[in-house]
Amino acid sequence: MNIVAGYRKMISMTQAEMAKHLNISEVTYRNKEKGRVPFKDFEMEIFYMLLKQIKPSVSITDIFFT
């Protein structure tokens, strides 16, 4: 399974919900999650802040660069 998808599921969000948080379309988010399109820095930061509330020990590196 994709690491980003796994972390998204850990915080009980659908792709549509995460796309809304990032202010992008669901299709664009899906392409980012599949690695077809890179996440922008501010998108990574938003994702990280949402996940950090549930898993404080996680880092951006863990999510996007592992």
C-alpha positions, 0 to 999 in steps of 0.5 A: 500500500502507498505510504501516503494513503496509509497515513491518510487512512490512519486519520480516517479521511477519504481522498475527497476529504483530504482534497478539500483540506488541500483545496484541490480536486479529488482527481488531483489528490488521487494523482498525487497520492499515486505519485503521478503528480508531486505534492507541493510544499504547502500541501505536505505541511497541511497533511503533516499538521492533520496527521500530527494530531493523531501521531505526534511522532511522525515527520514529513520525511516519514510521510512523503520521503520514506 
